Amino acid sequence: MSPPLLKLGAVLSTMAMISNWMSQTLPSLVGLNTTRITTSETLTQISPKEGWQVYSSAQDPDGRCICTVVAPEQNLCSRDAKSRQLRQLLEKVQNMSQSIEVLNLRTQRDFQYVLKMETQMKGLKAKFRQIEDDRKTLMTKHFQELKEKMDELLPLIPVLEQYKTDAKLITQFKEEIRNLSTVLTGIQEEIGAYDYEELHQRVVNLETRLRDCMKKLTCGKLMKITGPITVKISGTRFGAWMTDPLASEKNNRVWYMDSYTNNKIVREYKSIADFVSGAESRTYNLPFKWAGTNHVVYNGSLYFNKYQSNIIIKYSFDTGRVLAQRSLEYAGFHNVYPYTWGGFSDIDLMADEIGLWAVYATNQNAGNIVISQLNQDTLEVLQSWSTGYPKRSAGESFMICGTLYVTNSHLTGAKVYYSYSTKTSTYEYTDIPFHNQYFHISMLDYNARDRALYAWNNGHQVLFNVTLFHIIKTEDDT
């Protein structure tokens, strides 16, 4: 039990003891052992010869215990035994009232202390800012690192609370977060009194456990888009950049394809940091020019639309060869059914948690969007879905967990306006806004490994964070 709760428990225990003493001792002092007196209007009458009257104990509006005593008649001798007894009683009652008043003040003080502790817990982030501004402490850098880790972890908690879930696991996580927050709040008052290494290890361990829990997450529904984060400014107004969602955690290569046509050069960077600094690791000269900006890297290969055709190409970065190519039957190409910005964006190749997809339009579907799932090795169409959304009215689109999300514009005021689930073959109109900071998006693709949207926005390479509603799989699920 924490110190505030111990103090509050002691106060309540003391009050109970005093209440018990009053109920047993006070009646004997006033000669009422065998007479029950209520706390309302009951009055015990003593004979006129005895000369005094007593009300029972009651409570004032503030909840404090009081006793009312009516003094004896003035013609009685001051040496009378009853008079002395009354004086003793008055002294006892006065002492008891003083004790209860002290107890009340202590209770109020402890209650205010509990409220203060609650306020401190709720103001954890404000406490961090105070620590960051304190130039006298040498621990600021370490606490900033802890704050960043906590900021990464805390958004997971409200999401986890919505799941059909392993309730025991989530409750345990919440308790550990609260305990850790309490420790960090205490450190503000006593910098250095807690072992920093131990605290840091607790944060790392909790982060590891939460990430293990994230591996249980199944596909989720898009709820929110935040950002963007500007990674780099380079190239023309139109282009594409991407990472491989199936790459290992240590493989963070970035591929860069500038312009939407008349180009065959793909630039590779070993990491985001190298991409930002411009340190190329390798370039590839493709055998064909590409059309549009809607390419995707998936499991070590580049998938792109061959210029002036509806042919899809699979190109291996490891061998430098074309592994497969196939015509996408009935698909419009060369600005027949592009997105609203044009740029030969007729065929959009993308990948998500389920696999490889092609999004395009056909005359047979009256120019509306068709979604096809592809075999990643042969490029064969495995299954197709015909939607009712006109391709030319879409700003851009991307797949998450088998659901296509379509934006209503590539310019300002863009939002995710329409979604189509391949699982249920149903659609719905949505309203998920996002900040089109540079006013012209020509590429927008989801990366399942990073759970982020990669975008090319008017010569800016940016990232958007996405919030998904997840359902946790537990061992009891079938």
N, C-alpha and C positions, 0 to 999 in steps of 0.2 A: 504494500500500500504506500502511496506517495505521501510526503510530509503534510501537504494540505489536508488530505483525507484523514490522516492520523489525528491531526489537531481537531478537525470537525467531529471525528468519532469520540474524542475525549470530552469535547463540549457536550455532546448529546448524552454521554454516559453520566457526566456531572449533573446535568439538568434532571435526569431520571432519578438520581440518588436524592437530590433536594426535594423533588416532588414526592418521593416515597417517605422522606423524613417528615414533610409537612403533613401528609395524610395520617401518619401514625403518632407523631409527637404533639402537634398543635392541639388536637382535641383534648389530650390529657392535661395540657397546660391550662386550658380554660374550663376544665370540668365537664367536657362533653363526650366522654368515652362511650357512653351508651345512647347518645342522642345523635341521629343523622341529620345533617343540615345541608340543604341544597344551595346551589350557587345563584339562586334567583332572588326571591322576595322573602324567604323563610327567616324568622327572627326568633332566637331562643330567649325567653323571658325568665330572668332570675327574680326571685321574690324581692319586694321593695326593701326588706330588711337587709338583704345582701348588697343591694345598692349598685349593681352594674349589669350591663347587657353586652352581648357579643354577636356580631354578624359572622357568618362563615367566610372562608377564603373565596376569592373571586379573581377575575382578570381584568386589567385595564385595557383600553383600546389598543395598546401596543403589545399585548400578550403577556405582560409581566404579572406575577402573582402579588396580591395585596390582602391584608387583613384589616377589618374595620372594628374598632373597640369604642364603646360609649362609656365615658368616665363615670365614676360613682357620684352619688349625691354629695353636695357640699357640706352637709351637716354631719357627715361621718368623721370619726376621728382619724387623723393621718396615721396613727400607729396601728390602726386596725389590720388584722392579718390579711383580709381580702384586699385592702388597699396596697399593702406591700406586694402581695401576689400579682396585683394588676400592674404595678410599676415594673416588676420583674418581667411580666408578660410583654409590656410595652417595649422594654429594652430588647427582649429577644426578637420581637417582631421587627423593631427598627434595625437590629443587626442583620436579621434575615433579609429585609428589604434591601439593605446596602449590599449584601452579598449577591443578591439576585441582580441588582443593578450592575455590579462589576461583571457578573457572568454575562449579562446582556451585552455590555460593551465588548467583552472578549469575543462573544459569538459574532457580533457585527463585524469586528475586526477580522476574524478568521473568514467570515463569509466574503468580505471584500478582498481578502487575500486569494480565496478560491476564484473569484471573478477576475482578479488580476491575472492569475495563472491561465485562465481560459482565454483572456484577451491576448496574452503572450503567445499561446499556441496558435490562435487564429491569425496572428500577425507575423507568422514565420518569415514570409518574404520581406516584409518591412525590416525585420531584424537583420536579415542578410544584407540589405542595403546599408543599414547602419554600420555593420561590420566592414563592408567594402569601403565606406567613407572614412573609417578610422585610420588615420595615417600613423598612429602610434603602434599599431599591432603589426607584427611580422608575419602573421598567419593569413593575411588577406588573400594572397594568391591561392593558398590551399583551400580556403573556404569558397573562393570563386569556382574552383574545380568541383567541389562538392555540390555547390548550388547548381552548376550546369548538369551534373549527373542527376540530381533530384528533379530538375526541370524536365529532363528526358523521361524520368520514370513516372512522375506524378500524373501526366496525362493518360497513362495506361489504366490508372485505377478507376476513374469514372466510366471508361469504356468497359472494363472487366465487370463492373457492377451490373451492366445491362445484359450480360450473357445468361444463357441457360447453362448453368455452370456447376463446377465443383465448388459449392458454397464454402466448404471448410477451408480449401486452399486460398480462396480470395479473402476470407475473413482473417486468415493468418497473415496474408500480405498487408492488409490494411492495418493490423495491429503493429506489425513491424515498422510500417511507415510512421505511424503515430509515435511509437517509442523513439524512433530515430529523430523525429522532429522535436520531441521533448528534450532529447539530449542536446541537439543543436541550439535550442533556445537557451538552455542552461549555460552553454559555452559562451554565450554573449555576456553573461554576468561574470563568468570566471574563465577568461581566456587562458589556455594552457593547463587548466586543471584536469582536462580529460586527455587521454592518450590519443593523439591524432592518428597514428598508424592503425590503432584498433578501430577507430571510427571510419577511416577510409576503407578498411577491409570489409566492414559491415555493409557499406554502400556498394562495393564491388560484388560481394556475395549476393546481395539482394538483386542487383542488376542482372547477374548471371541467371538467377532463378526465374526472374521475370522473362528474360529472353528465352529460356527453356520453355516457359509457359506459352510464349508467343508461337513456338513451333507447333503447338497443338491447334492453332487457329485455322479454321476452315475459311472458305471464301466468304467475303463480306459485301455489304451494300454500301455504295458511296454515300457519305453523309455531308462531307465538307471538304473544301479545297482552300488551302492557305498559302501565302507567299505572294509573289515569287521571291526566290533567292537568285540574284544575278551572279552567275559563275564567271562569265567572260563576255567581252564585246569583240566580235570578229566577223569577217566574211561579208557577204552581200545581205540584202534584206531577206533572202530566202535560203533555207538549207536545213540540214538535219545533223544531230549529234546523238550518240547513244552509248549505252553499255550493255553487256550481255546478261540477261536475267538468270541464266543457268550457269554462269561462271562461279568458280569457287570464291570463298570469302577473300582469299589472297589475290585473286585476279581482278583487278579494277581497271582494265584497259578501256580506253575511250576511243570511239571512232567518229570521224568528222567528215561530212560530205557537203561542201559548199555549192550553192545554186540548185535550181530545179531541172536543168537540162544542159546539154552540150558539155558534159564533164564526165570523166571516168576515173578521177583520182580520189582515193580514199586515204585519209591520214589517220595514223594510229598513235596513241599516247599511252604510256604505261600506267598512268594514274590521273586522277583529277588535277592533282598538283602540277604534273607535267603539262597537262592540257592548258591550265591557266598560265603557266610560264612560257608555253609555246615550244617545249622540248619534245619534238617528234621522235618516236622510236622506229617508225617504219612507214612507208607509203606503198599503196597497192594501185596498180594500173589495171582497171577492170577491162574485160574483153568487149564490153558493150557500154554505151552511154545509158544513163538512167533517166527516167521520167518522174517528175514530181519530187517530193521530199519525204514520202511516206515509206521509207525503208526500215528494216529491222534486223538487228543482229541477234541470233538465237542459236544457242548451243555451238558456238564457234564458227557459224556461217552467216554470210550476209544474204538477205533476201531482198530483191529489188525488182521494179517493173522496167523491163527493157523499153528504151525510147521508141516512140511511134508504134507501139504494139500492145496487145493485152497478154504478153508472155511474161511469166514470172521466172526469175533466175535465182538459183541457189549457188553461191560462190563460197568456196572454202578459203579461209585466211591461212590455214596451216599448209595447204598444198598449192594455193594460188590457182586453183582450177575450178571450172564450173562443174558442179556435182549433179545438177538436175535443172531442167527447164520445161515449162508446160504452159500451154495457152489456157487462160481462164475464160471458159466458154461464155459467149454472149456479153462479156464485160465491155463496157464502153471505154475508150481510151483517146488520148490526144485532145483533151479539153472538150470531149463530148458530155461527160458527166463529172466535172471536177467539183471540188468544194468552192465556196463563194469567192475565194481569192484567186481561183484559176490555177495557173502554174502546172498544168498537166497532172493534177492531183486526183485523177480518175480512180486509180487503184491504190488503196491504203492497206499496207501490210503491217500487222501488229501481232504481239504476243502477250499472253497473260498467264495466270496460274494453271489454266487448262491446256494451253497449247498455242498453235500458230493459226492465224486468221487472215482472211482477206475481206475487205469491205469495199464495195463497188456498186455500180448501178447497171441495169440492163433495159433494153427496149421492152422485153417481155414483162418487166415489172414496172413499166411506165416511167422509167427514170428514178424510181424509188430505190432506197438502199437495199442491197442484198448482202447478207453475212454468210461467209463460207468458212468452215473449219477445214484446214489443210493437213495432209500428211507431211511432216517435216522432211522426210527423206525423198519421197517421190513427187511431192506437190499435188498429189491427187486430192480432189474435193471429197471430203468424207461426208459432209452434210451441209445443207444450205437452208437459210431462213429468209423469207421475203418480208420486208417491213413496208410500212406505208409512209415513210418519211422521205421526201424528195432530196436526192443527193446534192443538188445545186443549192439548196437552202441551208445546208449544213456548213458551219464555219470550220470545224474539225471534229474528229471523233476518236475514241480510244476504248479498248476492252479491259474490263476488270472482272475476273471470275465468271467469264461467259456472258457478261452483260455489256452491251454496247451503249456508251454514253455519248450523246451528240450535243455539240455547242451550237447556239443559235447564231453566232457571229464570229468573225476573226478580228473584229475591230473593238472599239470601246464598248463597255456595258455587256461584255460577253458573260454567258452563264451556261451551265449544263441544263438544257431545255427538254431533252427527250432521252428515254432509255428503253432498250429492248432486251428482254431476257431470253436467251436461247434455251434455258432450262424449262421455262414454262411457255415459251412462244407467245409472250404477251408484252405489251408496251405500256408506258405511262409517261405523262408529262411531269417534269421535275422543275425545281427552281433552286439551283445551286450556283450562286455567283462566284466569280473569281476575278482577281485583279489583273487586267490586261495592261500592264504598266507601260509597255512601249507601243501599244496601239495597232500591232499587225502580227498576228500569229499565223505562221505558215507550216508549223509542225507541232503536234501535241501527242505524245505517246506515253503509255503507262509502263513502268518497270516493276515487275512483281517482286524482285529481290530487294530493291530499295524502297518499295511502296511509295513511289513518287512519280510525278509527271515530268517528263523531259519536254522542253519546248524551245522553239526557235522563234524569237519575238523581235522582228525588225532589226536583225543583226545582233541580237543579244541572246546568249545561250543561258537559259534560266531553268530553275527547278521549282515545282510546286509540291507541297506536302498534301497528302490526302488522309482523311479520316474515314475509316470504314467501320460499319457495324458488324461485329464478328459474333460467331457462336463457337464456344469452346467444346471440343470433343473430349469426353472423359472415357475412362476404361469401361464404364457401365453402358456407354452408348452402343447400340447395335446398328 
